[in-house]
Amino acid sequence: MAIKYVPEPFRIKVVEPLRMLTREEREAKIKEANFNVFNLRGEDCYIDLLTDSGTNAMSQNQWGGLMIGDESYAGANSYFKLAEAGKDIFNYGYIQPVHQGRAAEKVVFPILLGKGKYAISNMFFDTTRAHVELAGARAIDCVVEEAKDPGKRAKFKGNMDVVGLEKLINELGPENVGLVVLTVTNNSAGGQPVSIKNMRETSDICKKYNILLDIDSARFAENAYFIKRDEEGYAGKPIKEIVREMFSYADLFTMSAKKDGIVNMGGLIGVKDADTPLLLPIRANCISYEGFFTYGGLNGRDMEALAIGLYESINDDYLAYRIGQMEYIASKLDDAGIVYQSPVGGHGVFIDAQHMFPDLPYYEFPGQTLAIELYKEAGIRCCDIGSYMLGNDPDTGEQLKSQFEFTRLAIPRRVYTQAHFDVVTDALVAIKERAHSIKRGYRITWEPPILRHFQARLAPAE
Ligand SMILES: *Cc1c(COP(=O)(O)O)cnc(C)c1O
């Protein structure tokens, strides 16, 4: 039985019209797009679940904040407001704005990593991995085993494998590990949370070997909500207190504010100890790559909106509604026997497309096939997180087989309503009913050398 939808803790003041194309039009559009959803125009998508990044709806207070943004080049009021909000929420000594998450990585990682160094994470997000490698170091994932089994219900499937972490540090040599990164929530594992206990244990290991711990904190508020809901001893604690405890275990954070910052563009770097020697090189890199350190690539008005959004994201009613949306969709999928990474995570629903199309081989891309079917069925845009995204072996050029064949429905914050989600789950049920008739997937007709999934062209496999 589907669970009850948590009513929105807001009402709608501004609307953005949507348009549903006919099935014939949708079939023509996806063909014109060479069966790559990134080539579709936004206006041709009825429900756009491509990403939860930068697709958030701002509140009236945030829009009001835009009007009082201070655009001073140096020392803008809006910068101080953002820095104060960051210091207050995370209890950190230094807050550096940057234009988005990968900018934080580009500024920080070269200071701590270089040739011969390693960075270890519960699971690296793709740009985070790229910036570790651009800094000359190697990136290693070390997530708990249960993260790899979509059907297995377990709490905190995003956790670091702490036994594995200590073993890796000893094998590589502690002096060669430049950084440990905890991604919260664990995006690549399906928005799965990391427990406070796991953060504490990871922190203890880092301290023992004198290695800095960075929280890749795009979805820090959603993670705190899961701790409050599922971890013993946290049910009665305010979210802000949980957030402060989470961040107390790390030395620094890098953040894409396009997620839980509830803005459309922005990022942050935080350093716990304001007297650290890290401060100077962070500011220096920021000035080179992003802009003077009191704006870091953001407009004054953007910093104003982010200062407000950070507080809105740690509101209990908002988080109950937000995670409630995921649970609502998941419960309807349970009713229909559709398998997803479960229990459902914080920012989306990752459908097990291989389970939907058991006979489709990985090299015909089950996750991409389901994404295309969803667009044809109801104008829903979402993406593959599977072999299509993974790409080819760099040495042999052979298609790699992913551990999962997911189709990701990422849910933008405060954007879609219960009725929209009913359209999505109805479409999935309709596709499941005719899944046996979908015997072939897609093949690639052209691909660029790296990050191919954004640009590749596909055609139906024959
Ligand atoms: C989105 C994201 C990033 C990169 O941030 P951008 O704002 O897209 O540059 C880094 N890490 C995680 C976990 C993310 O989700």
The ligand as an SDF file (V2000), in Angstrom:
LIG
                    3D

 15 15  0  0  0  0  0  0  0  0999 V2000
   27.2840   17.7320   -7.4990 C   0  0  0  0  0  0  0  0  0  0  0  0
   28.3670   17.1650   -6.7050 C   0  0  0  0  0  0  0  0  0  0  0  0
   29.6860   17.6230   -6.8310 C   0  0  0  0  0  0  0  0  0  0  0  0
   30.1050   18.6640   -7.8680 C   0  0  0  0  0  0  0  0  0  0  0  0
   29.4360   19.8430   -7.6830 O   0  0  0  0  0  0  0  0  0  0  0  0
   29.0230   20.8180   -8.8930 P   0  0  0  0  0  0  0  0  0  0  0  0
   28.2930   21.9070   -8.1890 O   0  0  0  0  0  0  0  0  0  0  0  0
   28.1770   20.0460   -9.8500 O   0  0  0  0  0  0  0  0  0  0  0  0
   30.2840   21.2980   -9.5130 O   0  0  0  0  0  0  0  0  0  0  0  0
   30.6410   17.0690   -6.0090 C   0  0  0  0  0  0  0  0  0  0  0  0
   30.3430   16.1030   -5.1440 N   0  0  0  0  0  0  0  0  0  0  0  0
   29.0900   15.6340   -4.9930 C   0  0  0  0  0  0  0  0  0  0  0  0
   28.8020   14.5520   -4.0060 C   0  0  0  0  0  0  0  0  0  0  0  0
   28.0620   16.1270   -5.7850 C   0  0  0  0  0  0  0  0  0  0  0  0
   26.8220   15.6370   -5.6690 O   0  0  0  0  0  0  0  0  0  0  0  0
  1  2  1  0
  2  3  1  0
  2 14  2  0
  3  4  1  0
  3 10  2  0
  4  5  1  0
  5  6  1  0
  6  7  2  0
  6  8  1  0
  6  9  1  0
 10 11  1  0
 11 12  2  0
 12 13  1  0
 12 14  1  0
 14 15  1  0
M  END
$$$$
